[in-house]
Amino acid sequence: MVKCQVVMDALERIAPHHLAEDWDNPGLLVGSPDRQVSRILVALDVSDTVVRQAVHEGAEMIVAHHPLLFKPIKKIRTDEPLGHRLQVLLQHDIAVAAAHTNLDIARGGVNDVLAEAIGLSKLSSFVITQQEESGQTESLGRIGTLPQPMAIRDFAEQVRKALPTEHVRFVDAGSRPVRKVALCSGAGAEFIAKAAAMGADAYVTGDVRYHDAQRAAELGMHVIDAGHFGTEFPVVASLAERLREELRGEGHVEVLADRESKDFFSLA
């Protein structure tokens, strides 16, 4: 077994806390740094499904991408979803940590995993969040290229097959072939104009609204909405593997990846 703090130190090496956006709430959110941990469950969300899985698997810690707690809470009502979830976690002494925007930004994090999955290479920064004196930048999202130009419909199908989603929506902005692609996992529609300004032929993200799609079409850039879940869930297996590597030699600890969670959206 290892202390929860040892896991947090490993997570810090993977996704440094200083990379997180100011509004974010990553870190240890439930439990004690001194909690002894022998089994960790890595997940996208701390949902009821994930909590039940942690209890069933005997996991003493959940490491998630989305923070369980975002804003200060004034009451814990155990008859309400969040309060009940916290009650179960505390009853079973399960610690909860999150790596959110710091994992989006970090090298090898959510956006790099997404870029690799959909076939992009030669990656560079997209929405720069930090720039050091050395010139090194940190950014939300990535821009990369496909090996060969593709029609937007063919690229949309490639994205669908690569990600854990039943469907993707796409904006067909005309006959423009897709070679240069920008992406931002989760909900990145606010950066559509930036992707177009940087010369992207297509932009991959999730949670795109009607007027976002309209704006992309007006700018002559294709957009693929692969969903919030679809663009982020692939990091779960990757993060689990990286935690295994970081914790190797620290003590006996097993790292499991959530395999039960599904997108909240279904097709009729």
Disulfide bonds with the S-S distance in Angstrom:
none
